[in-house]
Amino acid sequence: MTKNVDEVVPGIFKIALPVPISSLKSVFVYLFKDQNENLLIDTGWSGEESWEVLKSAFAEIAFHSKDLKKIVISHFHPDHFGLSSKLKKEAPDSKLMMHEFDAEVVRGSKVEFERFLNKLNNFISINGVPQSDLRKMTEATAPFVKYIDPAKPDFVLKGGEKLTVGKFKLKVIWTPGHTKGNICIYDQGGSHVLFSGDHVLPTITPNVSLTPNYEGDPLGDYLSSIEAVGKLNPVSQVLPSHEFVFENLHERLVEIKRHHKERLEDTLHALMSPKAVSAFEVASKLHWYTGSWEKLSAWEKRAALLETLAHLEYLVRKNQVVRTKKGKMVYFSRAG
């Protein structure tokens, strides 16, 4: 096998596809194949380079995209659904599936996506983003709009469905948090592998964001979803969408919960001043995995702000933080 293809267990192929985001570099899609049955989890980024690597990987394992039976999208982010339209054209009889909440987003047109970006810009603006930063964040997004052309799902999932692929007995697990319709897939057959997607990664944590598309309590949802996958037993291997395949699921879940506990404590510490501050100000005081706030790109700063808002929302719901409005602007302070 080449560096782009790895048969993690007999019949399950991990395929690494390039992603034009420096912090990620690649995304893994997984082909489950047994006898005449097959299922592809995720499709990779939309782009000629990614398409060529996927076709080359299929050729290496003597598989043809026209023979695809099922395509499951773990969530609606472009590095996961990007090639769905091309694959559906190559395999028009294949069945594309994703969770109903993310299907609502994917069914929208590019015009609706641009409307969402406008809503998002307004949302982060009232949460303290200066106009100069807002302009940079908007410019950072513009090149990616052309990649938003997903195929429409044939079936929507709710969680709990069983998908049979030969010897593989796959159960769909709804795990909201990273997106509202994020899913994981567990093989209840002989392999006991867990496709964790972006939900559980070996060393980094997924972005959990409060956005106009995901209102409510995304961090609370994510922490509950962590508990849900923690109940799976046995889990032989975890198949994530990034970094590398790993085995220590339960130890990793403990680390992730500790990370969010510490981030919540840091968020409260950033609110030590008696003066109410914006979410942007809070985010700028936190430590991020790439280093200091100043080192983050405009794209990363927006992601960091939306994640900070998810943590603030969680603390508001725990009555530890108070949210106030002054005109159009939103501010936060510690309760009591």
Stockholm file with secondary structure:
# STOCKHOLM 1.0

chainA/1-336         MTKNVDEVVPGIFKIALPVPISSLKSVFVYLFKDQNENLLIDTGWSGEESWEVLKSAFAEIAFHSKDLKKIVISHFHPDHFGLSSKLKKEAPDSKLMMHEFDAEVVRGSKVEFERFLNKLNNFISINGVPQSDLRKMTEATAPFVKYIDPAKPDFVLKGGEKLTVGKFKLKVIWTPGHTKGNICIYDQGGSHVLFSGDHVLPTITPNVSLTPNYEGDPLGDYLSSIEAVGKLNPVSQVLPSHEFVFENLHERLVEIKRHHKERLEDTLHALMSPKAVSAFEVASKLHWYTGSWEKLSAWEKRAALLETLAHLEYLVRKNQVVRTKKGKMVYFSRAG
#=GR chainA/1-336 SS CCTTEEEEETTEEEEEEECSCTTTCEEEEEEEEETTEEEEECCCCSSHHHHHHHHHHHHHTTCCGGGCCEEECSSSSHHHHTTHHHHHHHCTTSEEEEEHHHHHHHTSCHHHHHHHHHHHHHHHHHTTCCHHHHHHHHHHHGGGGGGCCCCCCSEEECSCCEEEETTEEEEEEECTTSSTTCEEEEECSSSCCEEEETTSCSSSCCCCCCBTTBCSCHHHHHHHHHHHHHTCCCCCCEEESSSCCBSCHHHHHHHHHHHHHHHHHHHHHTTCSSSCBCHHHHHHHSCBTTBSGGGSCHHHHHHHHHHHHHHHHHHHHTTSEEEEEETTEEEEEECC
#=GC SS_cons         CCTTEEEEETTEEEEEEECSCTTTCEEEEEEEEETTEEEEECCCCSSHHHHHHHHHHHHHTTCCGGGCCEEECSSSSHHHHTTHHHHHHHCTTSEEEEEHHHHHHHTSCHHHHHHHHHHHHHHHHHTTCCHHHHHHHHHHHGGGGGGCCCCCCSEEECSCCEEEETTEEEEEEECTTSSTTCEEEEECSSSCCEEEETTSCSSSCCCCCCBTTBCSCHHHHHHHHHHHHHTCCCCCCEEESSSCCBSCHHHHHHHHHHHHHHHHHHHHHTTCSSSCBCHHHHHHHSCBTTBSGGGSCHHHHHHHHHHHHHHHHHHHHTTSEEEEEETTEEEEEECC
//
